[in-house]
Amino acid sequence: MSPAIPATSTLTPLDRYWLCEAIRLREARGERLEDRAAIRLARAGGGDLQQRILQRALSLAERDGQLIALQHYRHGAGLAMLLLALLALLTGAGLAFAALGDGVRPVNVFWALGSLLGVNLIMLLISGLSLLLGNDNGLLTRLWRWLSDLLARDARAAQLAPALLLLLQRQRLSRWAIGLVSNGLWLLTLLGALALLLLLMSTHRYGFVWETTLLGSNSFVGLIQALGALPALAGFSQPDAQMIRASGDLALNDPLARQVWASWLLGVFIVFGVLPRLLLSLLCLWGWRHGLKSLALDLSLPAYQLLRSELLPDSERLGIVSAAPELPAILPGGHTLEQSSGALLVAIELDGKRAWPPALPAGIADAGNLDSREQRQHLLDQLSRFPPARLLIACDPRRSPDRGSLALIAELAQSAAATRVWLLPAEPGEALDADRLSDWHQALGQLQLPYADSASLTWLESGHD
């Protein structure tokens, strides 16, 4: 059972541009996709060139399975982010344990701060230097991409990762995305450490000391009070000089001193660790959302310039509206098949010696014999606006069922509520090739289209045999 195709209404603007970039990369390899039906739908939908390119890409992605692959990739990316979030929380718990220890020995306040903030501040400095140098070196983001590719489990999703990367770089969103992932995961790490710090300090009794061999106590008094100045403004406790000097000599057993030192440690950790990551995460989130609002295609790319003449004909660009003549028996009942009406007979590449069309009952329109690309495109454009309820396609079974004819039959069938193929009988004195006729039967069976070797005008007129 094939997987259900996700509804296009659930796609975000980023998804649509992402799919468009993936289609462009496929065609950049020299693989021009069969897109006649997609171009026809894009032109029928109207809009400017960008909207038509997006609609064409969406139609091709839905046909070729990349829409389903996008869904798989998004699920894999979400699962990868969940795993990294759990890893971040566990890492934060490890930092808290390393900072406070088992409670048997006193906690060295500077070793504790180094355990809690050291790696975070180093990585924050590296990220800042990378941005200044123009090098978006996001290790966590690369790990996320690798996990997303691994968990997607869809070979068609392999083209989506480079497409997303190129799209974000072109739209200058890659830095915001990298910053949001990196700062967000570090924020989770620090929040996990903060939660465990509060739990351990609430259930264990810790003594706080500082130790030195070379420096005097006055140096530590100044440093500790400088670090605690900002947290003190937020309401966290600040140890006085006498308490700081006493903590350098022995672990204090005074409960008040323990509370003051614990509050000081939490305040410094929150102000210099949690708060910067929170502010950076919010800044990156704002930049990301602001950038998404300005998403646009680079219409100067050669791939999109080649599509301009097909998706936006000169007559439309100049504002000339010259409607093609309507088929006489097709009433404009709307664009959906449920509202289709009328009956239509059309032939494909018949020999000029054959008398055509046959005598038709009243109410059946004749679309003629399609023998050129212009005739085919004209009829497809008409059917996109006025789909018939019944369509009978006449074919000469003396010709081989080539790929182009079968593709045209499939496109015509998509524009009608019900379709049959009429395999015309041989001319008097001639005989049909049995093998070639079998090829027609097999090809039409693959298209799941009913066919008849005798006239089906009765069905075309009334809807039944």
QUIRA-V504657 format. One line per field, one symbol per residue. psi: psi as a letter, one per 20 degrees, with the letter a starting at -180 (. if undefined). A space follows every 50 residues. Layout:
# QUIRA-V504657
psi->???
This chain:
# QUIRA-V504657
psi->pqqppqpiiiprhhgghghghggghghhjjnpqokghghghghhiaragg hhgggghgghhhgjjhghhggghhghhghghgghgghgghhhhhggghgh biigqqpohhhghghhighghghhgggghghhikomnnghhggggghghh iglohiihihghggghghghjkihghgghggghghhghghhgggghgggg hhiroqqprqqqhhqrhhghgggghghjgghhhjjqqoqrhghghhiihr ppiphghghghggggggggggifggghgghghghgghghhhhhkpqqnii qhhhhhighhhnqhhhhijoonpqpqphjopnjaiqhhjqrrqppqqolq piippqrrpprqipqojaoojrhggghgghhghhhmpqhpppopqoihqq nrhgghhggggghijqhpqqpooqrqqpirqqphghhhggggghhhilpq rqirpkhgghgiir.
